[in-house]
């Protein structure tokens, strides 16, 4: 049980902090407050937060509430966003640490595509001209945060490289609903996880679409390319809101996946909790991602196979550009020579620059064995034997 002094804050306190920092007060509908209440209780009763963790999660939740305020301000200032079409968006999903980030970023090299730039996920607005970004307060806030993050932990750059202008995951938008696996993916939150599993995710994806519409207001003709392993848990909601979606599922040996994601999450959350490390973290993440893989496999059977493409990690590592070409071919997209060359250049840079991944991990560090993980993912391994090559 967490000490009573280790409490992230009340709902009213967090809202007051967000309003004080932005000067805005319209948080929109109250359909997120129930999730926030469950989340705060779980932080207090389950997460065993340290003082550092209290500060970390308070700052995170205030940022999420600020994003709600900026989103509603943009909707009010640009009501025409509601008429923006979103046609055949591409969603990259799959278990974490399967190459989703690298593949997503390569697909977004295509000038015909658009993704969710990191800074715009937290300050949603019609995407301004690229040359104006450095002067935009939202961009500056994100740059300051990224610089501070790496200053505090320089090695994290080799585990997951971030920059304000780079495309990031959908969970940064979905958090506005207070219904997101982003929360139990970063802390021990069994009560919140149980509550989340019973929630209808359709409103989350409706919010997601409205945010895309306002961000893409100045880029109506560009195809959206999104990415988030959390889409595994909500394919039915995703397809209800985006019925013509094109979905890429990435694959890798779960024994490697679970070891890698445990290492990443432990590093990202170091010092935030008295218990979210080692075996507790390992058990939480094994259950979370095994559940997601099973949910996606069952839901995928209900949809047109032509809307899905499978990408195997080893194939992607061996020939990233060829993998991208095969995706374009499967979905009937046009890949011209200039774009192909730009994708090849970007991939080459990612292997030699500061974006180059450097990451080491072992299952045993998290109280797990290869046999245990393989058993928990038996259905996944049976359906995708190629991951064991």
N, C-alpha and C positions, 0 to 999 in steps of 0.2 A: 504494500500500500504506500502510495506517495505521501510524503509530508505535506501538510496543508499549506505550507508556505511555497511549495513548488507547484503553483497553479498558473496556467498560462494567462488567465484573465477571464472576466465575464464577457458576455455578449455585448453589453452596453459599453464596457471599457474599450473593447476592440474597435467597435464602431466609432467611438469618440476619437480614438487615435487616428483612424483612417480619415475621418472628416477633418481633423485638425491638420493633418499633413497635406491634404489636397484642397481644402476649402470647399469641398463638395459634400452634399448631404443626401442625394437621391440614390439609395441602394436598390431600388426597384422592388419587385414583389418579395413577399416574405417566405417564399418557398424553399429557401436555403437555410433558414434559421434553425429548423429542426435538426438538420444534419450538423450544423455548427454546435448545437447544444450537446448532441451525442458525442461529437468529437472532443469537445472540451472536457466532458465527464470522463471519457476514456483516457485522455492525457493525464487527468488528475488521479484516476483510480487504477490504471493499468500500466502506464508507460514508465513509471519510476524515473521521472525526469530529474536531471541535475539542474542546478541554477543556470548553467550554460544552455541546457536544453530548453528550459523555460523561456529564456531570452530568445533562443533560436526560433522556437515554434510560435511565440508571440509575434515576432517580427514577420514570420512567414504568413501568418493569418491576417495581420494588418495589411500586408502587401496584397493578399488575395482580395480583401475588402476594398482596397484602393482600386484594384482592377475592375471590380464591379462598378465603382463610381465613375471611372474613366470610360467604361463601356457604355453606360447609360448616358453620359454626357455626349459621346459620339453619336449614339442613336438619335438623340434629340437634335443635335446640330445638323445631322445628315439623314433626315427621314427617308430620303430616296433610296437608302441602302436596302430597304425591304423589297425592292423590285429587282435586286441583283441576282441573276441566275447563277447556279452552281451545277455544272453539267459534267458527268462522268469523272468525279474526283477520284484520285488514286489514294488509297490508304495502305501504308506499309505497316504491317503488324507481325506479331510472332513473339515467341518467348524472348525475354531480354538477353542481351549479349549474343545475339545471333546475326549481327551485322546490320540491324535495322537503321542505325544512325548513319553509317557510311553509305548504305544504299540510298537512303532518303536524301542525303546531301548531294549525291551524284545525280539523282533524278531532278533535283532542283537547279542543277546547272543549266538545264534547258531553258532558254529565255521564254519559251511558250508556257512554262510552268511557274507557279508561285507556291511558296511555303509560308509557314508561320515563323517569321523572324523572331528571335528571342525577345527583343525589346518590345515588339508589338504584342506579344502574348500578355504582357503586363500593363501596357498602355494602349489598348486597342483604339485605333483611329484609322481613317482612310490612309493607306500607305503613301507617305509623301515622297517626292523625288529623292533619289538616293543621295544626291549631293547635299541635301539639307539635313540629313540625319544627325551629323555631329553637333548641330546647334539645337536639336530637339530635346526638351527637358526629359522626355521619356527615355530616349536613347542614352542621355548622359547619366540618368539614374542607373540604368542597366550596366553601363560601362563601369561605373563606380563599384557596383555590387560584384561584378565579375573580377575586377582587379583586386578587390578586398578578399574575395574567395580564394584566389590563387596566391595572394600574399600570405594568407594564413596557412595554406597547405599547397606549396608549389608542386608537389608530386601528383596532386589530383588532376593536373592538366594532362598527364599521360594516361589517366584512367578514363576521363571523359572531357574532351576539349570543348570549351564554350567561348562564344564571342557574341556581343550584342546583335551583330548583323547576320549571324548564322541561323539557319532554320532549326527549330526545336520541336519538342513533343507537344501533343494536344492536351496533355494533362494540365499544362499551365493555364489553359482556358477552362477546362472542365472543373478545375478546383472552385471556380466561382459558384458552382451549384452546391458545394460542400458534399458532393457525392463522387468520390474519386479514389481509386486504389493508390493514388499518389500518397495518401495519408498513411495507410497501413504498410506501405512499402518503405516507410522511413522511420517507423516507431512500432513498438509492441502495443497494439490496439485491438485486442480480441473483441471487446464489446462493440467498438465501432465497426469492425469487420463483419461481425454477425448482423448488425443492423444494415450495413451496406448491401449484403447479399440478398436482402429481402426487398430492395428498392427497385422501383421502375426507373430505368435509365433513359426512357424516351425524352423527358424534359431536358436531360443533360445534353443530348444530341441536338435538340431544337435550339438550345442556347448556343451550342457549338456552331451551328449553321449561321445563326444571326451574327455571331462575332466574325465569322469568315466573310459574310456579306459586307459588313462595314469596313473591314480591313481591305478587302478586295474591290472596293468601290471604284478606284481609279485604274483597276486592272481587270476589267470584266472579261476580256477575251483570253485571259491566261487560265490554264487548268490548275486546279488546286492539287497539290501533292502533300499529304499529311502522314504523320507517323506517331505511333504510340503502341507499345505492347499491351496496354490496358484495353485496347479495342477487342482483345480476345474475350473479355468478359461480357461484351454487350453487342454482339454482332446483330442480333435482331433489332435493337434500337437503332444501330447505325444504318442498317438497310431500310428501316422504315422512314428515316429522314433523308437518306441518300440512296434511293432505290436503284440508281444506275451506277453505283460505286464500283470501282475496279480495285480489287483487294489483293495485295501481295503478302503471302505468308512466308516468313523466313524460318529456317530450320537448322538445328545443331544438336549434337549429343547433349541430352539434359544433364548428364553428370558434369560436363564442362560448364554448361549454362549456370547451374545452381551454385557451383563453386565460385564462378566469376561474379555473379550478381550478389552473392553474400559478401565477397570481398569488397566490391564496389560500395554496397550499402553500409558496411561497417566503417569503411574509410570516410564516407560522406557524413555519417552520423556520429563519428567518434567524439566521445565526451558529452553526448546529449542525454544519455540514460545510464542508470546503474545496472540495467539488465539487458538492453538491446545490443547484444554482441554474442559472439560465440554460438553456443548451442541454441539459445532462445531465438536469436536472429535466424539461424539455419533452419530451425523447425518452422518458424513463421513463413519464411520465403519458399521453402519446399511446398508447404501446403497452399500458399497463395498461387504459385505459378502452375502447380499440378492441377489445381481447380480451374485456372484460366484455360489451360490447354484442353482439358476435357470439355469445358463449356463451348469453346470455339469449334471443336471437332463435331459436336452434336448439332450445333446451330448451322454450320456450313452445309450440312446435308440438305438443308431446306432451300438452297438457292442455286441459281444457274451456275454450273461449273465454269462456264465461259467467263464469268466475272472474277475468277480467281486464278492466281499463278503461284506456284511454289518455287521458292529459291533456297537452295542448300548452301550452307555457309562455306563448305569446302570448295564448291563450284565458284562461289563469288570471290573467294580469296585467290583461287587459281586464275580466274579470268573475269575481273569485275566489269570491264567494258563489254565483253561478250555477254555477260549476264544481263546487263542493261539492254543490250540489243535484243535479246530474247524476250524481255518483258515488253518492249515496244512492239515486237512482232506479234506476240500473243494477244495484245490488246488493240492491235490495229492502229498504233500511233506512228507518227512520222518522225524518223530520226535522220536529219540531214547530216552531211559530212562535217559542217562547221560545228554543230552541236556535239557530234561524236568526238571530234578532236578536243573540244573544250572539256568534255567528260573525262577523256583520257588524261589530259593535262591536270585536271583537278585530282584525279585518283593518284597520279604520280606524286603530286605535291603532298598529299595526305600521308604518304609513306616516308617522306623525308623531312618534313617541316615539324614544327611544334605540335601539329595535329597528330603526329605518329603515336599510336597507342603503345603504352608500356604498362603491363599489368601482370602480376603473378598471384596465384591463389591455389588453395588446397581444400578439398571437401572436409578433411579431417579437422581442420581448424574450426569447423562449425558443427561438430558432433555428428557428421553424416558420413555414410559409406556409399561407395559406388553401387553396391547391391541394393541398398535401401532406396536410393534415387531411381535406379532402373526399375525397381518393383513399383514405385509410386507412379512412374510414367510408362507402365507396361503397355497401356492402350496406345499411347502416342508412338512408342517405339515399334509397335506392331504395324501401325498405319504408315510410318515413315522409316522403314529399315535403312534407307540410304544415309541417315545421320550416323550410322555405325561403321561407315566405310573406313 
